[in-house]
Amino acid sequence: MRFVKEAPVTPKNEPSNLYKKALPLKQVQAASRPGKEQGRSIGGHKFKVGQSLLFSPSIFEAATRKGLFRVVSLLPADGGDNQYRLKSETDGHERVVREGQLTLV
């Protein structure tokens, strides 16, 4: 039977010193939030109520047609992407979409 010799603990690799070098969780989360690099505040919506937008569904929404919609209301973010309630300019139906699916007309 062979035994593996563990490395001796030195002040440099002692666990308590490693924790002192780690960043606080709040700093890491703040640095990785989407929207900061675009100059927008977190939670800020890119579009306003009343604007006309082009909705482009994702490839997983094959039955959904793209088209021209008007913003009815701003909704809170879900999964890091702001949401909007839109009303179709052509037939009047409403839907909830993510900000990444919209472009300004």
C-alpha angles and dihedrals in degrees: 000000000000124000123207114226112227120226113257116255110249129182088258097057099029109130095236091058092049091056091052090060095051119101119243112261093242091058092051093047093048092051094051100047117120117241098040094095091052093058093247125123118246110272092019115133120229095213132048134225110275097027120130113234139178112239116210114187120217121254089260091062097065094152092056119090123217118235151134116305137174122224110247099174143350116245131195121268120272117197093352096305122102116238133216136195107228134189121211115244091212108045104007100239118144130224140172115238139174121251092243090064094059135082129183116252 
